[in-house]
Amino acid sequence: MATLELVPGLITTREKVAEAFGGSIYSGGIVPAVRSGMVFVYSDPQVGEKFGYTFDGRAEDDDFGILYLYTGAGSTGHQEFVRGNKTLLDTAANDRQVHLFVAHSRVPGKKEVRQRYVGRVVLDSEAPYEERWSPVEDGTSRRIIVFRFRAAAGAELLLLEQDALKPAARTSVIELPKEPAPPKVPRQAGTKDRKTEQHSASETTAYVSGGSRMVRRREGQLVKAFEAHLEKAGHAFKSFQIIVEGEAGALRPDVYDATDHVLYEAKGQATRDNVRMAIGQLADYRRHIGNVEALRVAVLLPSAPSPDVRDLLAAQRIALVYQTKSGFEGFPLPEC
């Protein structure tokens, strides 16, 4: 059996990885290796470009450290949690190590691609994946699963400048259809939150901080509760994916009430800082959504803010809706 030491920065090939640890050489970007209890992920942004998307790469740093996005398997139709995607989704529950590689260069005289080893990763414990949407030739769009990788506990990730997400070539707004949500991923087992630590510009180690996770969870619960409230009131609702020319990543407004033509931005806390952030996000989103003149905007909060924050929203002509024990105060918005 061949031996191979997985050290971040190692340049190797899929064949050599398979010889050392098992797994197929030609089974796509997500390769389970039963013999070693590992899963190997091979990221190649150029492959995604052929199918109309560039979702692979290092995203902007966030409150929880370094984040690497990886597009799931499936070149036609909606991507689902089957085969390789399900294998990757289940790695936490199955206690399987995940190792990330990125395409490095061609092997001279061959079609084979050299791979650079980035390091051992895990799916983000709170948001293991996100949905993106890619337009197709018939004018519709298909769902893309984008996995969110963090460094495994104690692991070092070697990420270079060229690993950053590629900026979009043009601005696009896709109206997202209402479909059943994909299954939830099991919580990562045996991982602990740690503070973010950064090293040189070319080499980064990512750890997950726990500071804002509870707020994000509250925000998600608030949105779900409000959508249920909208549905009970007979309102149609949806959201959008906004990709901006020259930027990487996608913008995703929280809730659009199609019945009343209102765009909502939710926050997990009713603090001034959170409301100020929501004001800026709404100003950004509304520029890209049709019929801007008639569009109304509102901030959705889990409780009533202070009187001065209420005045701030009123001064910006932004409506306020907040959750109470009996429902949502401020909904429906008064007629103009």
C-alpha positions in Angstrom: 0.0 0.0 0.0 1.4 3.4 -1.0 1.9 6.0 1.7 1.0 9.7 1.4 1.3 12.3 4.1 -1.5 14.8 3.9 0.2 18.1 4.7 -1.5 21.4 3.6 0.2 22.6 0.5 1.0 19.1 -0.8 0.7 18.8 -4.6 -0.4 15.4 -5.7 -2.9 13.6 -7.9 -6.2 11.9 -7.4 -4.5 8.6 -8.4 -1.9 8.9 -5.7 -4.6 9.7 -3.1 -6.6 6.7 -4.1 -3.5 4.4 -3.9 -2.8 5.6 -0.4 -6.3 5.8 1.1 -8.8 4.2 -1.3 -11.7 5.6 -3.3 -12.3 6.0 -7.0 -10.2 8.2 -9.3 -13.1 9.1 -11.6 -16.2 9.4 -9.4 -16.7 13.1 -9.5 -15.7 15.7 -6.9 -16.9 13.9 -3.8 -15.0 10.7 -3.3 -15.7 8.4 -0.3 -12.8 6.1 0.7 -14.4 3.3 2.7 -11.0 1.7 3.4 -9.7 4.7 5.3 -13.0 6.1 6.6 -12.4 9.4 4.8 -14.1 11.5 2.2 -12.1 13.5 -0.3 -13.5 16.6 -1.9 -11.9 18.0 -5.1 -12.8 21.6 -5.9 -12.3 23.0 -9.4 -14.1 26.4 -10.1 -13.3 26.1 -13.8 -15.6 23.1 -14.0 -18.5 25.1 -12.5 -18.0 27.8 -15.2 -19.0 25.3 -17.9 -22.4 24.9 -16.2 -23.0 28.6 -15.6 -21.9 29.1 -12.0 -18.8 29.9 -10.0 -19.7 29.1 -6.4 -16.5 27.3 -5.4 -13.8 29.2 -3.5 -12.9 31.1 -0.3 -15.8 33.4 0.7 -15.4 36.6 2.6 -14.4 36.1 6.2 -17.3 36.3 8.6 -17.9 36.4 12.3 -16.9 32.7 12.6 -13.7 32.8 10.7 -12.6 31.5 7.3 -15.2 29.9 5.0 -14.8 27.8 1.9 -17.7 27.2 -0.4 -18.0 24.0 -2.5 -20.6 23.3 -5.1 -22.4 19.9 -4.8 -22.7 17.2 -7.5 -25.2 17.3 -10.3 -24.9 19.0 -13.7 -28.5 19.0 -14.7 -31.8 19.5 -12.9 -32.1 20.4 -9.2 -29.3 19.1 -7.1 -30.5 16.8 -4.4 -29.0 15.1 -1.4 -28.3 11.8 -3.1 -25.0 9.9 -3.8 -22.0 12.2 -3.2 -24.0 15.0 -1.8 -25.7 12.8 0.8 -22.3 11.2 1.6 -20.9 14.7 2.3 -24.0 15.7 4.3 -23.7 12.6 6.5 -20.0 12.9 7.3 -20.7 14.4 10.8 -23.1 11.6 11.8 -20.8 8.9 10.4 -17.7 10.5 12.0 -15.9 10.5 8.7 -12.9 12.9 8.0 -13.3 15.3 5.1 -10.2 16.4 3.2 -10.3 19.3 0.8 -8.2 19.7 -2.4 -8.3 22.4 -5.1 -7.3 22.0 -8.7 -3.7 23.1 -9.1 -2.4 22.5 -12.7 -2.4 20.0 -15.5 0.0 17.0 -15.5 2.3 17.7 -18.6 1.1 15.7 -21.6 -2.0 14.4 -19.8 -5.6 15.4 -19.0 -5.0 14.6 -15.4 -5.1 17.5 -13.0 -2.7 18.0 -10.1 -4.4 18.7 -6.8 -3.3 21.0 -4.0 -4.2 19.8 -0.5 -5.9 22.5 1.5 -6.5 20.6 4.7 -9.1 18.8 6.8 -12.5 20.4 6.9 -16.0 20.0 8.5 -19.3 21.3 7.4 -20.3 24.5 9.2 -22.3 23.4 12.3 -25.1 26.0 12.0 -25.3 26.4 8.2 -23.7 23.4 6.6 -25.0 24.3 3.2 -26.9 27.1 1.4 -29.0 27.0 -1.8 -28.0 29.0 -4.8 -29.9 29.1 -8.1 -28.4 28.9 -11.6 -30.3 30.0 -14.7 -30.8 27.4 -17.5 -31.4 27.7 -21.2 -35.2 27.4 -21.0 -35.5 30.5 -18.9 -36.1 28.7 -15.6 -33.5 28.0 -12.9 -32.2 25.0 -11.0 -31.2 24.6 -7.4 -27.5 24.3 -6.6 -26.3 23.0 -3.2 -23.3 24.9 -1.9 -21.6 23.3 1.0 -20.0 25.6 3.6 -16.6 24.3 4.9 -14.8 25.3 8.1 -11.4 24.0 9.3 -11.8 20.9 11.4 -10.8 21.3 15.1 -7.0 21.8 15.3 -6.6 21.6 11.5 -4.7 24.2 9.4 -6.0 25.2 6.0 -3.6 26.5 3.3 -5.6 28.9 1.2 -4.0 31.1 -1.5 -5.1 34.3 -3.2 -6.3 32.4 -6.2 -8.6 30.4 -4.1 -10.9 33.4 -3.6 -14.4 33.3 -5.1 -14.5 34.7 -8.6 -16.5 37.9 -9.1 -19.7 37.8 -11.1 -19.6 38.9 -14.8 -23.0 40.6 -14.6 -25.8 41.4 -12.2 -28.7 39.0 -12.1 -31.9 38.7 -10.0 -33.6 35.3 -9.8 -37.0 34.9 -8.2 -36.8 31.8 -6.0 -39.6 29.2 -6.3 -41.2 27.8 -3.2 -40.1 24.2 -2.8 -39.7 21.6 0.0 -36.5 22.4 1.9 -33.7 19.8 1.6 -33.1 17.6 4.7 -31.2 19.1 7.6 -27.7 18.0 8.3 -26.9 16.3 11.6 -25.0 18.5 14.1 -21.3 18.1 14.0 -20.2 15.7 16.6 -17.3 16.4 18.9 -16.5 19.9 17.7 -16.2 22.9 20.0 -16.4 26.6 19.1 -13.2 28.5 19.3 -12.0 32.0 18.6 -11.0 33.0 15.1 -7.2 33.0 14.5 -5.5 34.3 11.4 -2.0 34.0 10.1 -0.3 35.3 6.9 -2.1 36.5 3.9 -1.3 33.4 1.9 -1.9 30.9 4.7 -4.9 30.9 7.1 -6.1 28.8 9.9 -9.8 28.9 10.5 -11.6 28.3 13.8 -15.2 28.9 14.6 -16.3 31.5 17.2 -19.6 31.1 19.0 -20.3 34.8 19.5 -23.1 35.3 17.0 -24.4 31.8 16.4 -27.3 32.2 18.8 -28.4 35.4 17.2 -28.3 33.8 13.7 -30.4 30.9 15.1 -32.9 33.3 16.5 -33.1 35.1 13.2 -33.8 31.9 11.3 -36.5 30.9 13.8 -38.1 34.4 13.5 -38.2 34.2 9.7 -39.9 30.7 9.9 -42.5 32.0 12.4 -43.2 35.0 10.3 -43.6 32.9 7.1 -46.1 30.7 8.9 -47.9 33.9 10.0 -48.0 35.1 6.4 -49.3 31.8 5.2 -52.1 31.8 7.8 -53.0 35.3 6.7 -53.3 34.2 3.1 -50.3 36.1 1.9 -48.0 34.8 -0.8 -44.3 35.1 0.0 -40.9 34.2 -1.5 -37.4 35.5 -1.8 -34.7 36.4 -4.3 -31.1 35.6 -5.2 -29.2 38.7 -6.2 -25.8 38.3 -7.8 -24.0 41.6 -8.4 -21.6 42.2 -11.2 -17.9 42.4 -10.1 -18.6 40.7 -6.7 -18.4 37.2 -5.4 -21.2 35.5 -3.5 -25.0 36.2 -3.5 -27.4 38.5 -1.7 -30.5 36.9 -0.2 -33.2 39.1 1.3 -35.1 37.4 4.1 -38.8 37.6 3.1 -40.7 39.2 0.3 -44.5 39.5 0.9 -45.8 39.3 -2.7 -49.3 40.1 -1.6 -48.5 43.5 -0.1 -45.3 44.1 -2.1 -43.2 44.4 1.1 -39.6 43.4 1.5 -38.6 42.3 5.1 -35.2 42.1 6.6 -35.1 40.1 9.9 -32.7 40.5 12.8 -32.2 38.1 15.7 -31.9 41.0 18.2 -33.7 44.3 18.5 -30.6 46.4 19.2 -29.6 49.6 17.5 -26.7 48.0 15.7 -28.8 45.2 14.3 -31.5 47.7 13.1 -28.9 49.9 11.5 -27.5 47.0 9.6 -31.0 46.0 8.5 -31.6 49.6 7.2 -28.4 49.4 5.1 -29.3 45.9 3.7 -32.8 47.0 2.7 -31.4 50.1 0.9 -29.1 47.7 -1.0 -31.6 45.0 -1.8 -34.5 47.3 -3.0 -32.3 48.8 -5.9 -32.3 45.4 -7.6 -35.9 44.4 -7.2 -38.5 45.4 -9.8 -41.2 48.0 -9.3 -39.0 49.9 -6.8 -41.3 52.9 -6.5 -44.1 50.8 -5.2 -42.0 48.5 -3.0 -42.3 49.0 0.7 -39.6 47.8 3.2 -39.8 46.7 6.8 -37.6 45.5 9.6 -38.6 42.3 11.3 -37.5 41.9 15.0 -38.1 39.4 17.8 -39.2 42.1 20.2 -40.0 45.8 20.4 -36.9 48.1 20.0 -36.3 51.3 22.0 -38.4 54.4 21.3 -35.4 56.1 19.6 -34.8 53.1 17.3 -38.5 53.3 16.4 -38.0 57.0 15.5 -34.9 56.1 13.4 -37.0 53.6 11.3 -39.8 56.1 10.9 -37.4 58.8 9.8 -36.1 56.4 7.1 -39.7 55.5 6.1 -39.1 51.9 7.0 -41.9 50.0 8.7 -41.4 48.0 11.9 -42.9 44.6 12.6 -42.0 42.7 15.8 -43.0 39.4 17.4 -45.2 39.2 20.4 -46.7 36.4 22.4 -49.9 36.6 20.2 -48.4 37.2 16.8 -46.6 40.1 15.0 -47.2 43.7 16.0 -47.3 46.0 13.0 -48.5 43.4 10.5 -50.2 43.9 8.1 -48.6 47.2 7.2 -51.1 50.1 7.0 -52.3 51.1 3.6 -50.3 54.0 2.1 
